Amino acid sequence: MGFDLVIKNGKVILADRSFIADVGIKDGKVAAVRKSIKANGCPVRDARGMYVLPGAIDVHVHFQLPFCGTISADDFENGTKAAACGGVTTIIDYAIQAKGGSLKEAVEKRRAEADSKVCIDYSLHGGITDWNENTRREMNELVSEGITSFKMFMIYRSQGWMADDAILFQGLEETTKNGSIIMVHAESAFVLDLLIERYHTPEMMAKYGAYLHTLTRPCYTEYEAVQRAITWAKETGGRLYIVHMSSGEAAEIVARAKKEGVRVWAETCLQYLLLTDDVFKDKERGHLYGTCPQIKKKHDQQGLWQNLIKKNIDIVSTDTCTFDTKQKAMWEGDFTKIPFGMPGVETLLPL
Ligand SMILES: [Zn+2]
């Protein structure tokens, strides 16, 4: 067989093993992986001392997203270029329905923003903020068009994004009929808002700075919401996916639910696996690490790693939502004004 390209002597990484081999490419696809492939005059790349592995998929990014009073700094062009440089060849972004608006319109709008700019493969998750007959119909139409995952936010009341329990419940019911999956940003909206209000004083802000971001979001504000969403998934039989899970307790709850047979999957992100909330103690730079949910404690990090190894956590993504230092500076010492998000898509694979 003739090839268009042969990659020689690299360490080939498969899902379950790695070995030194040659890789033959034909028509843009891997056509052969063997100990030795004859090039027969086709171009050859020597990958000695290098890994040869499939392109990674980052299932959770937000490019050019209007959020926290600004727009995330990576657009679909810069963002997908960064992804490609880091070995990510597919990203999945979100198309969030305006409250009271059309889900399909949100998808069309996002596609119009992305199509002419992306330089790698991309797809979209739908984002459901409202539930009515129109949403239900559009969700089903999108499933038949290939969009099969729909995010709901259990917080962000003031932004108009929050899906209450009734919306979540009905969305999960619908997944039992159309085979899609509901993704949730799981945090307890009402208790969270209460705690933020309690700490949001000039004295507290002067004393703790960006560390208030962590003081106002104790782990129970995540694991309570994870538990609640899992309860609805269990009782409806629906399919649930927890996005950017950040606490060890939540990971244990997911592990127990999986054992019980609840149809739940979970994702965590690099920042939760590699950093701890000590980063917020840095008075000068702490706010740069502000994400939502926030980076948690050492024992959470350990709990996430343990459950990742046990396959109770299914996916590692980045939740890339980049803000440059100027945008981050908009916080001006007020932890409630930190633009939430960090870069990450370019470093997913190396890290
Ligand atoms: Zn996100």
Boltz pocket constraint, residues with backbone or C-beta under 6 A from the ligand:
constraints:
  - pocket:
      binder: B
      contacts: [[A, 60], [A, 62], [A, 292], [A, 319]]
      max_distance: 6.0
